[in-house]
Amino acid sequence: MPARIWRMTGDATSPWRESLELGPNDAPDVPGDDWALRWTTLRGGRRDGVQIVELNNGPLSLQILPTRGMGIWKGNCHGVPLGWQAPVAGPVHPKFVHLSDRNGLGWLTGFDEWLCRCGLVSNGPPGNDRGTPLTLHGRIANSPAHELELGALPEQGSIFVRGVVEEGGLFLGRLRLTATVSTRIDSHEFTIHDRVENLSAQPAEMQLLYHLNCGEPLLESGSRVFVPFREMAPHTPHAALAVDRWSEYGPPTPGFAEEVFDFLPAHRDESTQVLLTNAARDLGLVVSWNPRELPCFTLWKNTGAKEDGYVTGLEPATNFPYFKGHERRQGRVVVLPPGGRWEATLRFRVCLSPGEVEAARESVSRLQGSEHGLVHRSPVWGPND
């Protein structure tokens, strides 16, 4: 059975719309009677013009933002909210985000997604790279998609959203991201498949980090994160003070200074995964990926007051989030030849019972194996290594 696809390209043949709703009546050969694809344009305030696609397979729904680089604003699985409460009234339209503000930290004024991409030309802190000013975490999260497809695959029993986002310009190169978010009907899982292409006749550098941000109820005092690793190190001297409790979370704490830890993941059969659980170990989130595609993993702990953003970040990436110039010198910047491409697939699963959480924890334990990973007690991959 062929795929059912609804295209929007912003041209005369497939115009963008203010709203659209699709379901079983539009694709009766797709199994299930409780799925939906909903397209909405928000109005008013700083969200004016932001377009949201709800990808709803029944128990699991995701709110995808074509306007913000195909990030995922919020999720919900059987009534469990997935995301965090940012000190930002989002989603914020990119036209209101001035990336160069506050010495290159303007990205933070639009940051409130559950999952956003950092890249494509750069990620990490702002600074001057070979005469070019770089802003925090790059531009892709504030770059709208110019092509969009909503679709259903009857034979697979799945639905998907695919968007195309580009970064570049005259004398600046041209990178194209094709991002696909898909899920099977009645599943607690979803998949992201990204392809980045160099459309220029010149080689192009590329960095990409997936900033997955979790707050309550996954994050609370007593929550734990399980990461299989060959090596790990604190990202900063401040984080080094907490290296013995990197996997544990405390309550919201006003004035908490963020702690960041870097990992080289342990893996088996080209696959690794991390697990975040609540205190009772009856709710969890599993993220899995191929470390050949995303060889670095960063853990961001920001357990400040709820009003200031109580959140932790699980961040698979092509590199560690140090300044691009340093990452280049360490060989951690991807270089795409003319016409070259890079691809990665990430899988996400929500665990809703103690049994599911324990099975995921055991999977992480098997990846770690009998050998303990090497723990560096001070930064080793940063500029002072």
LINZI-V736164 format. One record per run of one state. SS is the DSSP state (alpha for helix, beta for strand, coil for the rest). FROM is the first residue (numbers start at 1). TO is the last residue. Records with the same first field share a line. If there is no record, write none. Layout:
# LINZI-V736164
SS->FROM-TO, FROM-TO
This chain:
# LINZI-V736164
coil->1-3, 9-18, 24-35, 42-44, 48-50, 57-59, 69-70, 78-79, 83-93, 97-100, 105-105, 111-114, 121-126, 130-131, 135-137, 139-139, 143-146, 154-157, 170-172, 185-188, 199-203, 215-223, 228-228, 235-236, 241-242, 246-247, 249-258, 266-267, 269-270, 278-283, 290-295, 304-305, 309-309, 318-323, 330-333, 337-340, 352-353, 369-373, 377-385
beta->4-8, 19-23, 36-41, 51-56, 60-65, 71-77, 80-82, 115-120, 127-129, 132-134, 138-138, 147-153, 158-169, 173-184, 189-198, 204-214, 224-227, 229-234, 248-248, 259-265, 268-268, 271-277, 284-289, 296-303, 310-317, 334-336, 341-351, 374-376
alpha->45-47, 66-68, 94-96, 101-104, 106-110, 140-142, 237-240, 243-245, 306-308, 324-329, 354-368
